[in-house]
């Protein structure tokens, strides 16, 4: 594949991810992606023979990889509470920098009806599971049980996503700041009160 073709495909996928987070899945049409990316119309079915569904699916994967990278970067902190604080701060910064326009593209796909493309919901679920597993792995390394770690991972992702939606509606960072503060306190107590039979931080 030539650099021009790779560039065209990449631009379209990135544009679809950007449009998903700002306008939602139903509003992310092929025409809108073409206008946003500047890609030639003839490239759509060349790069995405599955049409709009394939384009959206690949945009979900791209966004999932990007945010997984942010999670993994935050997880490098030695202190798991600091790591989760950093994860919330990343989302808060994204909201502020975008003027509260940028939501989560994965949520955009998950919450809208896609009866003609049920695989999109499955792709969104797989991304959420990946993020939860990354967080759960952090808590396991710091001595929590696998079951508790999985629950915390799911709870944190749910709290972040819900807070982002509320922030966009209210045009305020208050919801995500409240969620971050409560989870900060929860993690402090959880790690402090960990049963003595559970191990400490793993190397």
Secondary structure, DSSP 8 states (H G I E B T S, - for coil): --HHHHHHHHHHHHHHHHHHHHH-STT--HHHHHHHH---GGGHHHH-TTHHHHHHHHHHHHHHHHHHHHHHHHTTSSSHHHHHHHHHHHHHHHHHHTTT----HHHHHHHS--TT-THHHHHHHHHHHHHHHHHHHHHHHTT--HHHHHHHHHHHHHHHHHHHHHHHHHTSSHHHHHHHHHHHHHHHHHHHT--TTS-----
